[in-house]
């Protein structure tokens, strides 16, 4: 396996460590002795109360198969990739939305894609024509990128 591939895998695991189950720690197993990648000299935050940190990590395919110290890891026959005291920690992927805000934005007049101030004024006037008197018109988007939102006077019927 080329060093570039090892580095890519190491960085991927640094980002996604929180999503990959830790398969073992402590003594090297047969599986960890035949791992694809061995990382040394790291400060690995495991988020495991029984072993909160480690210095070395063995990875086989898409699994972390072992965590432990540098000395024990060097008994493995695999050529290690030294991280030079890098920190590896669980990644946080925050893919969420606020559903109420999303729903409200879908009910508002969308002005995100308008190209000109005249188009903003036209869309607001169209919305005003179908809106009850004294009812507010809410929109998303601030109008054109070059000019910002149009003046209130331009949108009045």
N, C-alpha and C positions, 0 to 999 in steps of 0.2 A: 504494500500500500504506500503510495507516494506521500511525502511530508505535507504537500498541499492538501491532499484528501484528509489526512489525519487532523490538520489544523481546522479544516472546514467542519469535520465531525465534532471536534472538541468545542468549537464555537457554537455549533448547533445545540450540543448538550448543555453548554453554559446557559443558553437562553431557555431551553425547554426542560431543564432538570426537574422543575416542579411537576411536570406532567409524566415523567418516566418513573415507574416504580423502582425503588431500590431493592435489588434482588439479594444482596448479601453484604455483610461486612465482617471484619475480623480476619480469620484465617483464609488464605488463598485456597480456592476450590479448584477442581479440575477445569471447570468452566472458565474461571477467571484466569487460569494459567494459559488458556488458549484464546484469550480475548483478542479482538481486532485492534484495540487501542489501549494504551496504558499511559495515563497522565500522572506526572510527578510534580513535586514542589508547588503544589497549589494550596490555597486555603479554601477548602470546600465546606460550605455551609449546607448541612444535610436536612435541617428542620426535623431531625429525629432526636427525641429526648435521650435515647440510650446511647447515641453517638452523634453529638451536635456538630462536630467538625471532623475532617479527615485531611490528609495530605496527598493522597493518591487515589486514583479511580481507574478501574478496568471496565472497558465497554466492549460488548460483543453484539454485533449487529445493531439493533436499536434498543438495547437494554444495558443499564448499568449493572454489572454482575458482581462488583466488589468495591468496597471503600476501605481504606486503611492508611497505614503509615508508609513513608518512603522506603524504610529499611526492608519491610516485608515485601513491598512491591518490586524491589530490585531482585528478588529471588525468582521472579517470573522470567521466562525465557524471551518474552517479547521485548523489542527495542522500545524504550519509553520515549514519550514526548514531554520534555521538561517545560513547564509553564512559567518558570522564572518568578515564582511567588505571585502568581495571578490569583484572583479570587473567583471562585465558581459558586454561584448561588442559584436558588430556585428562581425561575422566571415567572413573571406575573403577566398574564395576558388578560386584559380587561376589555372584553368585547361585549359591552352591554349598552342598553339604551334606556332612557327614561320614557316609558310608554305613554304617560300622560302628555309629556312635552311633545313627543312624536305625533300623537293624535292631534294635539292642538295645532301643530305646524301644518298638518295636512288639511286642516279646515281653514287656514289663512290663505290670503291671496299670495301667490308665489311670484316674487319679483326678482328671484335669483338670476334668471337667465336673460333679463332684458338688456338690450344693447344701447338704447337711447333714452334720453329723458322723456321724449315724446311718447315712447312706448309705455313708460311707467305711468304717465298721465292718462293715457288711453285705457290701460288696464284698471286703474283706480276708478275712472269714470264709469267703466262697464260694471264694475263691482258695485259702485254706488247706486247705479240704476236698479239693481236687484236687491238692495238692502233697505230695510225699513228706516223711516226718518228717525233721527237721533240715535241710531244704532252705530256703534263703532265699527270701523273696518280695520282689521289687523292684518299685517302682512309679514312675510319673511323675505329677507334680502333687503339691501339698503338702496336699491336703485342701480344706476349705472356706475361702473367703476371709476370712470373719469370725473363725473360730476357729483356723485353722491345722490341723496334723495332730492327730488324736486321740491320747490317751495309750495307751501300749502295753498297759496292763491292760485297756482296753476291747476290744482286738482278740483277746485270748486266748480260746480256746474254753472 
